[in-house]
């Protein structure tokens, strides 16, 4: 029974790899819409990866579908935050946007901290925290049971180093997790949408927003959602006008 299950798993994985290769071949042949159909078939099967989202973003970019290209590049970055290829292609896609909204300025320390934080997802930071916590406990036990002073000094030094790294990874883990759950990014899909002061059509229209812009979802009331832009501005848009990245 276990052998049969293993064979089924292997065959299923091979099937998905074959479909991925087929989609890549279609992309290389310039058949971008056909490639997207196969990529979507893989997603519908429950599988996803940074490479899959990256290739989908590239396919949509080739057919000038800016919202979808940015959406899938952002999906890829959720899984691989430090992938330079994805970042570069995302920047190309963002150059096609109508709205050019500047992000809030950050000081050098905050920028450096955020860049380090973005190297790994919060799950990886949590893994490192647990790993160095276990390492700390292990070195402390070895220090406690060692008989000679030289071994005690060695394991005490290792314990201090492990403690220092544990504290750093713990801080990174807390901040990364907080950023992940406080952030609810989305991409606008409507060609043009009114950015309003209140969640109704009678409210003041602050300005217009356009497709492909990345926003952050704050709260939803009926058919309206309060969003925050990268420059700190907040306003209401129809809930149907965007698609969440997470």
C-alpha positions as CSV (number, residue, x, y, z in Angstrom):
1,X,0.0,0.0,0.0
2,X,2.8,2.4,0.9
3,X,4.6,1.5,-2.4
4,X,1.5,2.3,-4.3
5,X,1.1,5.6,-2.5
6,X,4.8,6.5,-3.3
7,X,4.3,5.6,-7.0
8,X,1.2,7.8,-7.2
9,X,3.1,10.7,-5.5
10,X,6.0,10.3,-7.9
11,X,3.7,10.2,-11.0
12,X,1.8,13.2,-9.8
13,X,5.0,15.2,-9.3
14,X,6.3,14.1,-12.7
15,X,3.0,15.2,-14.2
16,X,3.3,18.7,-12.7
17,X,6.9,19.0,-13.8
18,X,5.8,18.0,-17.3
19,X,3.1,20.7,-17.3
20,X,5.6,23.3,-16.0
21,X,8.0,22.4,-18.8
22,X,5.2,22.5,-21.3
23,X,4.2,26.0,-20.2
24,X,7.8,27.2,-20.4
25,X,8.1,25.8,-23.9
26,X,4.9,27.6,-24.9
27,X,6.3,30.8,-23.4
28,X,9.6,30.4,-25.3
29,X,7.6,29.9,-28.5
30,X,5.8,33.2,-27.9
31,X,2.5,31.6,-27.1
32,X,2.0,33.5,-23.9
33,X,-1.8,33.0,-23.5
34,X,-1.4,29.3,-23.9
35,X,1.4,29.3,-21.4
36,X,-0.8,31.2,-18.9
37,X,-3.5,28.6,-19.3
38,X,-1.1,25.8,-18.4
39,X,0.4,27.7,-15.5
40,X,-3.2,28.3,-14.2
41,X,-3.9,24.6,-14.5
42,X,-0.9,23.9,-12.2
43,X,-2.2,26.5,-9.7
44,X,-5.6,24.9,-9.8
45,X,-4.0,21.6,-8.8
46,X,-2.9,23.2,-5.6
47,X,0.7,23.7,-6.3
48,X,2.6,27.0,-6.3
49,X,6.1,28.3,-6.2
50,X,8.1,31.5,-6.7
51,X,9.3,30.2,-10.2
52,X,5.7,29.6,-11.2
53,X,4.5,33.0,-10.2
54,X,7.5,34.6,-11.8
55,X,6.9,32.9,-15.1
56,X,3.2,33.9,-15.0
57,X,4.2,37.5,-14.3
58,X,6.5,37.4,-17.3
59,X,3.8,35.9,-19.5
60,X,1.3,38.6,-18.6
61,X,4.0,41.3,-19.1
62,X,4.5,40.0,-22.6
63,X,0.8,40.6,-23.4
64,X,0.8,44.0,-21.8
65,X,-1.4,42.9,-18.9
66,X,0.1,45.2,-16.3
67,X,-2.1,44.4,-13.3
68,X,-1.7,40.6,-13.6
69,X,2.1,40.9,-14.2
70,X,2.6,43.0,-11.1
71,X,0.2,40.7,-9.1
72,X,2.2,37.6,-9.9
73,X,5.6,39.2,-9.4
74,X,4.4,40.3,-6.0
75,X,3.2,36.8,-5.3
76,X,6.6,35.5,-6.2
77,X,8.3,38.0,-3.8
78,X,6.1,36.7,-0.9
79,X,7.9,33.4,-1.3
80,X,11.3,34.7,-2.2
81,X,11.6,38.3,-0.9
82,X,15.2,38.7,-2.0
83,X,14.9,37.4,-5.6
84,X,16.6,40.0,-7.7
85,X,15.2,38.8,-11.0
86,X,11.7,39.2,-9.7
87,X,12.5,42.6,-8.3
88,X,14.0,43.8,-11.6
89,X,11.0,42.6,-13.7
90,X,8.6,44.0,-11.2
91,X,10.3,47.4,-11.6
92,X,9.9,47.2,-15.4
93,X,6.2,46.4,-15.0
94,X,5.7,49.3,-12.5
95,X,7.2,51.7,-15.1
96,X,4.0,51.1,-17.1
97,X,1.8,52.4,-14.3
98,X,-0.1,55.7,-14.7
99,X,0.0,56.5,-11.0
100,X,3.5,57.4,-9.7
101,X,3.1,57.5,-5.9
102,X,6.2,58.1,-3.8
103,X,6.7,56.0,-0.7
104,X,7.1,57.7,2.7
105,X,10.7,58.6,3.3
106,X,12.8,56.4,5.7
107,X,16.0,57.1,7.5
108,X,19.1,55.1,6.7
109,X,18.8,52.9,9.8
110,X,15.2,52.0,9.1
111,X,16.1,51.3,5.4
112,X,18.9,49.0,6.4
113,X,16.8,47.2,9.0
114,X,14.0,46.6,6.4
115,X,16.4,45.4,3.8
116,X,17.9,42.8,6.2
117,X,14.3,41.9,7.3
118,X,13.3,41.3,3.7
119,X,16.0,38.7,3.1
120,X,13.9,35.9,4.5
121,X,10.2,35.4,5.1
122,X,9.0,35.5,8.7
123,X,8.7,31.6,8.7
124,X,12.5,31.4,8.0
125,X,13.2,33.9,10.8
126,X,11.2,31.8,13.2
127,X,13.1,28.7,12.1
128,X,16.4,30.5,12.8
129,X,15.1,31.6,16.2
130,X,14.2,28.1,17.2
131,X,17.5,26.7,15.8
132,X,19.7,29.0,17.8
133,X,17.5,28.6,20.9
134,X,18.1,24.9,20.8
135,X,21.8,25.5,20.1
136,X,22.0,27.8,23.1
137,X,20.4,25.1,25.4
138,X,22.7,22.5,24.0
139,X,25.9,24.5,24.6
140,X,24.7,25.4,28.1
141,X,24.1,21.8,29.0
142,X,27.6,20.9,27.7
143,X,29.0,23.8,29.7
144,X,27.2,22.5,32.8
145,X,28.3,18.9,32.5
146,X,31.9,19.6,31.4
147,X,34.6,18.6,33.9
148,X,37.5,20.6,32.7
149,X,37.9,24.4,32.8
150,X,39.0,24.6,29.2
151,X,35.9,22.8,27.9
152,X,33.7,25.0,30.2
153,X,35.3,28.2,28.7
154,X,34.7,26.9,25.2
155,X,31.1,26.0,25.7
156,X,30.4,29.2,27.6
157,X,31.8,31.2,24.7
158,X,29.6,29.2,22.3
159,X,26.6,29.8,24.6
160,X,27.2,33.6,24.5
161,X,27.5,33.6,20.7
162,X,24.3,31.5,20.4
163,X,22.5,33.8,22.8
164,X,23.5,36.9,20.8
165,X,22.4,35.4,17.5
166,X,19.2,34.1,19.1
167,X,18.3,37.6,20.3
168,X,18.9,39.0,16.8
169,X,16.8,36.4,15.0
170,X,14.1,36.7,17.7
171,X,13.8,40.4,17.1
172,X,13.8,39.8,13.3
173,X,11.2,37.1,13.7
174,X,8.8,39.3,15.7
175,X,9.2,42.3,13.4
176,X,8.9,40.2,10.2
177,X,5.7,38.4,11.5
178,X,4.2,41.8,12.6
179,X,4.9,43.3,9.2
180,X,3.4,40.3,7.4
181,X,0.1,40.3,9.3
182,X,-0.3,44.0,9.5
183,X,0.2,44.2,5.7
184,X,-2.6,43.1,3.5
185,X,-1.4,44.1,0.0
186,X,-3.5,44.1,-3.1
187,X,-3.4,45.2,-6.7
188,X,-6.0,47.4,-8.4
189,X,-7.6,45.8,-11.4
190,X,-10.1,48.4,-12.5
191,X,-8.9,50.7,-15.3
192,X,-9.9,53.7,-13.2
193,X,-11.3,53.9,-9.7
194,X,-12.3,56.8,-7.5
195,X,-10.4,57.3,-4.3
196,X,-13.0,58.6,-1.9
197,X,-13.1,60.2,1.5
198,X,-16.0,58.0,2.8
199,X,-17.4,54.6,1.8
200,X,-20.2,55.8,-0.4
201,X,-20.7,57.4,-3.9
202,X,-21.9,60.7,-2.3
203,X,-18.6,61.3,-0.6
204,X,-15.8,63.5,-2.0
205,X,-13.6,62.1,-4.7
206,X,-10.0,62.8,-3.6
207,X,-8.5,61.7,-6.9
208,X,-8.5,58.9,-9.4
209,X,-6.4,55.7,-9.2
210,X,-5.6,53.3,-12.0
211,X,-5.0,49.6,-12.7
212,X,-1.8,47.9,-11.5
213,X,-1.3,50.1,-8.4
214,X,-0.2,48.3,-5.3
215,X,-2.4,49.2,-2.2
216,X,-2.7,48.1,1.3
217,X,-6.1,46.9,2.6
218,X,-7.1,48.3,6.0
219,X,-10.8,47.4,6.5
220,X,-14.0,46.6,4.6
221,X,-17.5,48.0,5.1
222,X,-20.2,46.5,2.9
223,X,-19.0,46.9,-0.7
224,X,-16.3,49.5,0.2
225,X,-12.7,49.0,1.4
226,X,-10.4,51.5,3.2
227,X,-7.0,51.4,1.6
228,X,-3.6,52.9,2.4
229,X,-1.2,54.1,-0.3
230,X,2.6,54.0,-0.1
231,X,2.6,57.7,0.6
232,X,0.4,57.3,3.7
233,X,-2.8,58.6,2.1
234,X,-6.0,56.7,3.1
235,X,-9.3,56.5,1.3
236,X,-12.1,54.2,0.1
237,X,-12.5,52.2,-3.1
238,X,-15.0,49.6,-4.2
239,X,-14.1,46.2,-2.9
240,X,-14.5,44.7,-6.3
241,X,-11.8,47.0,-7.8
242,X,-8.8,45.1,-6.5
243,X,-7.3,41.6,-5.9
244,X,-5.5,40.6,-2.7
245,X,-2.0,39.3,-3.1
246,X,-1.9,37.0,0.0
